[in-house]
Amino acid sequence: MSQKVRVRFAPSPTGPLHIGGLRTALFNYLFAKKNGGDFVLRIEDTDQNRFVEGAEEYIIEALNWCGIPFDEGPGKDGDYGPYRQSERKQLYKSYALKLVEKGMAYYAFDTPETLDQHRKDHEAKGKTFIYNWHNRLKLTNSLSLSNEEVKDKIAAGADYVIRFKSPENKELKLNDIIRGEIKIDTNILDDKVLFKSDGMPTYHLANIVDDHLMQITHVIRGEEWLPSLALHTLLYDAFGWDAPEFAHLPLIMKPVGKGKLSKRDGEKGGFPVFPLTWNQSEGYREAGFFPEAVVNFLALLGWNPGTEQEIFSLEELVNTFTLDRVNKSGARFDPEKNNWYNQQWLQIKSDDELSEMFTVELDKKGISAEPAYIKYVVSSIKERAAFVKDFWELSDYFFQAPTSYNEKAVKKQWKEGTPEIMQELATLLESVPDFKSSIIEEKVKAWIAEKELSFGKVMPPLRLVIVGDMKGPHLFDIMGLIGKQESIARIKTAIAQL
């Protein structure tokens, strides 16, 4: 690759960035960074009717949150701006007219009503209406009209579109980095609209012109653009430009495996499909996912490193990523597996970092504790957590005495004679001078042996009164942390309540 690699992510600001769009951005970013190239963000806002306020800011914030910022784009001007298509619209008409001059495109004056009639007429005969080589001379356009008639129509302000003139009887051999060679018979292509008389280009023309002017070397985009590959390749040829290399990424499929993942799947399954919250739809960030986990699971949706490795940092992904290891077939979205990725990343994070996050949660509950204490708690419970938001449920008993006791556990553990045993244990604990986990354990075990009691008679009910349930890490660790007075108070409260 002698030319510098330049890729672009070109979303339309018609709403929030779907997780599929985020993966497209990620694969573009990884490819650019792997090859020492540039990652460009271009906002394709030519369709002003579908423009949604705040969508562009959302896209930028989502990329930044994931740690995959663009090198050039709105607000980060490089040498190829502006980066919003609406600010480039004066460019496109001259390119459309160039193709008309070359005989590669033509003016078409057919009204929507006429075209609709043709469609209905074809449907009645069981056929599909395609505007192309086999009927273009029977329709109202600059190929069937004289030059004078065309000039008069344009001078009179008639509505027109400029259509691309698809070639007849040709076989196109297209290449896709992921899918290999694709053959297309040009007779099945329609003469796509490139430009409208309102001065706006269609996606196809704007896209090609911008990619060329921005010197994009590789177009990495979703599978839904595969049907446009023939037209886009023909447009490059028509302009006499070198086409970039194309790679079409596989779809992200529903968790059940059939059909493309949608917002509705997330609502039904109770999992996010957007990186950040948008209106009523929760995002991955707000659901408590780490950006590293989101990037990690997205990278492995449709790409396979060829090894057993599943946990990748962004740096490792950049070093390992290649387009030829992207699969052709759709990748099933697995919300459970995504949670697993978050759990793995939680274990990687330092206790200090997790403690800071947990402190924020504790502050919301009006609970304050020493940083060192919070850190002890986090280190003892984090293995059982997938999210920081799980910490409270796993550790509430470290910060407050139980206000109720698990009914099932009470039935099983609180037997005749248990209150007396607990009362004796409380007295024993009073006499433990240095209230450390190992010392408490040693004293309690010696006492159990001396009294010839079974562990089952002492330890489960003790856990129940300290924690309120049969959960938590090593019991003596908990008691050492909450301290002597608190441990004894909890035993006494339970005796009174149970």
C-alpha positions, 0 to 999 in steps of 0.5 A, a space after each residue: 500500500 503506497 498510498 496512505 490508508 484512509 477510511 471513513 465512517 459515514 453515518 446519517 444523523 437520523 437517530 441514535 447510533 445502533 450497535 451495528 453502526 458502532 461496530 462498522 466504526 470500530 472495524 474502520 478504526 482498527 483497520 486505519 490504526 493497524 495500517 498507520 492510516 486516518 479514520 474520518 467521520 463524515 456526516 451524510 445529512 443530504 436527506 434533511 427531512 430525516 435529520 434528527 436534532 442531537 444525532 450528530 453529537 450523539 454519534 461523536 460522544 459514542 465514538 469518544 466513549 468507546 475510545 475510538 475517536 476520529 482523526 478528521 471530521 466535524 470540529 476536527 478539520 483536516 485538509 478534506 473538509 467540510 465533513 458534513 454533506 449538507 455543507 458540500 452540496 454546491 459540489 455535486 451538481 458539477 459532477 452530475 453534469 460532467 456525466 451528462 456531458 460524457 453521455 454516462 448520465 441523462 436528464 429524466 422528466 418523468 413525473 412520479 404519477 407516470 412512473 407509478 402508472 408504469 409500475 402498476 401496469 407491470 405489476 398487473 402483468 406479473 412483471 417488475 418495472 425497472 427504469 433501464 436500457 430496455 425501456 429508457 427510450 420509451 420514457 420522457 428523458 434526454 435520450 428520447 427527446 431532442 436537444 431543443 425539447 430538453 433545453 425548453 423543459 429545463 428553461 421552463 423550470 420543469 422538475 427533473 432528475 439526472 439518472 445514471 446510464 447503466 451499461 447493457 450486456 456487460 458482466 461486471 467482475 467486482 472484488 470484495 475483500 471479505 466476499 471475494 469475486 462477485 459477478 453482476 449482469 448489468 442488464 438487471 441494474 436500474 438507472 439510478 437517480 444521482 441528482 434531483 432538480 432541488 439541487 440535492 444529490 442522492 446518496 450514491 453520487 454524494 458518496 462517490 464524489 466525497 470518497 474520491 475527494 477525501 482520498 478514501 482508500 478502503 470503504 468498509 461498510 455494512 452488508 446492506 450496501 452490497 447491492 450498491 457495489 455495482 453502481 458505485 464501481 460503475 460510477 468510479 469508472 464513468 468518472 475515470 477515477 481509481 475505485 477504493 477497495 471495498 469490504 462489506 461486513 456481515 449483519 449482526 443477527 438477533 439473539 435467536 439467530 434469524 433476522 437482523 438485530 433491531 431496537 425491538 429485540 433489545 426492548 423485548 429481551 431487556 438489553 441495550 442496542 445503543 451505546 448511550 441512552 437515547 430517549 427511553 432506550 437505555 445505552 450500554 454506558 448507562 447499563 453499567 458496561 465498561 467501554 472496553 467490554 463493549 469494544 471487545 464483544 463488538 470486535 468479535 461479532 463477525 471477526 475471528 482472530 484465529 486463536 482461542 483468545 477472547 479478551 482483547 484490549 483496544 491495543 491488542 485488537 489494533 495489532 491483531 485485526 485484519 479484514 480477511 478474518 471477517 466472516 461472510 455470514 451474519 454474527 449472532 448477538 448474545 446478550 449473556 455473552 456480552 455480560 460475561 465480557 463485562 465481568 471479565 473486564 471488571 476482574 481486570 480493573 484495579 481495586 482502586 478504580 472499582 472502589 472509586 466507582 462504588 463510592 459514587 454508588 454509595 454516595 447516592 445511598 447516603 452511605 460513607 465509609 473509609 476508602 480503605 474499607 471500601 477497597 477491602 469490601 470490593 476486593 472480597 466481592 468483585 469475583 461474584 459481580 459482572 457490573 459495579 451496580 451488582 456491588 451493593 446487593 453483594 455487599 450491603 451487609 458490610 455497610 448496614 446490619 440486616 433489616 430482614 432475614 432470608 425466610 428459607 434460610 431461617 426455616 433451615 438454620 434457626 432451630 431449637 437451641 440455636 438462640 442459646 448457641 448464638 448467645 454463648 458465641 456472642 459472649 465468646 466474641 467479647 473476649 477476643 482481644 484482637 478482632 482479626 479474621 484469623 484470630 476470630 476463626 481460631 477462637 470460634 473453631 476451638 470453642 466449637 471443638 471444645 463444646 463438641 458441636 457440629 460446624 453445621 449447628 454454628 456456622 450457617 446460623 452465624 452467617 445468617 445473623 451477620 449477613 441476613 442471608 447465606 451469601 458472601 465471602 469468608 464469614 470471619 473476613 466479614 466479621 473482622 471488617 465490620 468489627 467486634 461491636 457490630 458483629 455482637 450487636 447483629 447476633 443480639 438483634 437476630 436472637 431478639 427478632 428470630 
